[in-house]
Amino acid sequence: MPPRRQRPRESPALVAFGRQMRRMREAKGVKQETIAHLTQVSGPQVSRIESGKKRATRSFVEIVDDRLECGGALISLWEDLNKDGHPVPIWFDWPRLEADAIGLTFYQLCVIAGLAQSPAYAAAILNGNEEAIAARLERQKIIDKEGAPTLTFLVDEQALYRQVGNHETMREQFAHLLALSERPNTTVQVVLGSGEHGGNGSSFVIATMADMSQVAYVETAIRGLTTDDPTDLAALSRVMVDLRDRTLPGHMSRDLIRKVAEERWT
């Protein structure tokens, strides 16, 4: 689901902002713990912002700018490194966010989300591109890692009927979904496809981080967007309410997956 292109290990905009913030803080002799207390952000998260591993929100920057008596300089830097409200290279850091999340909720239109794809299904979706397939399967390792995140896959009902690969590919994918649904940290639920609902607009992933902040990855026809803007997250929250209203419970979802596998793909 997220972009498959190669990305730098660090986001230049985030690193530039973090370094300047650290310089300004140290010049005033202010400790990270003080910033954490003022902004109500954990100490480790302040450290991540200064090391360029986490985006700072505008409200955070405004508080820090005031405490460090920057006269708006830190706010101006944050604005200069932003475009349309988001850091310019914002898509660079999604893989790291995904790997660091304690919870991930996926909703994918028409097909199965990448993290829940079987190898054959992924190969068909990615047109046999070996590099892209390997990257997708590598991402899936977070499912089995120590301290794996809680995973929720909201499966568009249409994905159960849309053929990807051949019938065997579909049967294997359904078996893979069912196996995932039995894991203690994973939920697989089918979103009924009848009628209009907010989820018809796009596919997305919502990542919940250790400090309970959230970041979303949203697919568009041009490229994927990563956002932690409160307005964007509020909009996705409303979509989630609509989707949940149309979602079958886990046991009923498994029954439907088995039924479609038997009736359509046998």
Sequence and secondary structure as in RCSB ss.txt:
>XXXX:A:sequence
MPPRRQRPRESPALVAFGRQMRRMREAKGVKQETIAHLTQVSGPQVSRIESGKKRATRSFVEIVDDRLECGGALI
SLWEDLNKDGHPVPIWFDWPRLEADAIGLTFYQLCVIAGLAQSPAYAAAILNGNEEAIAARLERQKIIDKEGAPT
LTFLVDEQALYRQVGNHETMREQFAHLLALSERPNTTVQVVLGSGEHGGNGSSFVIATMADMSQVAYVETAIRGL
TTDDPTDLAALSRVMVDLRDRTLPGHMSRDLIRKVAEERWT
>XXXX:A:secstr
    S   SS HHHHHHHHHHHHHHHHTT  HHHHHHHHT  HHHHHHHHTTSS   HHHHHHHHHHTT TTHHH
HHHHHTEETTEETTGGGGHHHHHHH SEEEEEESSS  GGG  HHHHHHHTTT HHHHHHHHHHGGGGTSTT  E
EEEEEEGGGGTS  S HHHHHHHHHHHHHHHTSTTEEEEEE  SS  GGGS  EEEEE TTS EEEEEE SS EE
EE  HHHHHHHHHHHHHHHHTB  HHHHHHHHHHHHHHH  
